[in-house]
Amino acid sequence: MRTKRRGLRLLLTGVAIIVVGSITSVIYLFQPWRTCDYDDTPSACAMLPADAAVLMIAMLAAVTGVFVALAGVVAMNSQKPTEEKTE
């Protein structure tokens, strides 16, 4: 029972990390707050080094969330082998 609860906690934590990392990645990829003198669209502006660092960390967090969620699924589905008595 404790293993399933721990697995569910890992799964939900992983999903939350995936959601936050993905939303942050998309926002920093499109950069809606940026304005350029030479173009009308924000996506044509060059990305600043700090923005690139945040984007990289958000993408790594999303990938880490996938592994945490997978660990939760494995923990939920793992069963301890039953001991067989041989006489």
FENURJO-V116678 format. One record per helix or strand of 3 or more residues. SS is the DSSP state (H for helix, E for strand). FROM is the first residue (numbers start at 0). LEN is the number of residues. Records with the same first field share a line. If there is no record, write none. Layout:
# FENURJO-V116678
SS: FROM-LEN, FROM-LEN
This chain:
# FENURJO-V116678
H: 1-29, 41-3, 48-29
